[in-house]
């Protein structure tokens, strides 16, 4: 047997989808004391948006893919780790789809 390879492994790349999404028409944006919330009558739910989520919601005014959103957010936050941005945006799209937002 060979000794274990101690070479650091590259983090797994997140490949955001190129499928285009837009806001659900049944979801409304509300601002309360400077905080942003999405209200879904269909799901009878309220969702708090952090700054990245609020930015993504603004982008979704027009059809936008996760890949486009990642690129825009990486340009907006050049000091942030691009892989982390890609992971966050991918997770946000997944959560928004799951909650029909």
N, C-alpha and C positions, 0 to 999 in steps of 0.2 A: 504494500500500500504506500501511497504517497503522503507526505505530510500535508496538513491543511494549508491552503493558499491564504496568506495574510493580506493579500491585495484588497484595498477597500473597494467595495462594490458601489456602483453608481445607483442613486435612488431610482426607483421605478418611475418612468415617465408617465405623466397623465396626458392622455390625448383627448382633448375636448372634442365634442361632437360638432359636426358642421351642419347638422339639422337646424333649421331656423325656427325660433319661437317668438311669440309676442304675448302681451298681457292677456289674461282671461278677461273677457268683457264683464263678467259677473263679480269681479273683485275691485274694490274701491280703496284708494289710498287716503288715510286720515293722518293729520298731524295733531298731536296732543303734547303741549309743553315742550315743543322742539323735537319730540320723538315721532318717528314714522311707523305707522301700522297699516297692514293690509287687512281688510274685512271682506270675508267671503260669505255671502248670503247662502250660496249653494251648500257649502260645507259647514255653515254656522260656526265659523272660526275666526279668530283674530290672530294675526302674526306680527310680531315686532321685527322691524328691519334695522340691522346694524348698518354702519356707513357703506360697507361693500354691498349689502343687500339693497340698500336704497339706490346706490349707483346702478346696480343691475336692473332694478325696476325701471329706472329712467331710460336705460338703454332699450328695454323691451317695449318702449313706445312704438318702435319700428321693429320689423322682423330682424332678429339677431341670433346668431349661432353662439354656442358656448365658446368656440374657437375665436370668434370675433370679440366676444366679451373679454376673454382672457387677454387678448392682444391690447385692447383698449385700457384695461385695468393695469396691465404691466407698464404701459406708457404713462399712465396717471400716477403710478407708484413705483418709480424706477429704483428706489432704495430697497424695496421688498423683494424677497426671494421669488423669482418667477415660477418655480415649481409649486410653492405654497399658494400663490395666486391661482394657478391652474387647478390645484386641488380644491381650493375654496369655491371657485366659480363652478366647477363640476359638481360639487356637493350641493351648492345652492340651486343649480338647475334641477338636480335630482329631487331635492326637497320641494321645489316649486311644482314640478310635474306630479309628484306623489300627492300633493295637497291641492292640485287643480288650480294653481294660481296663474 
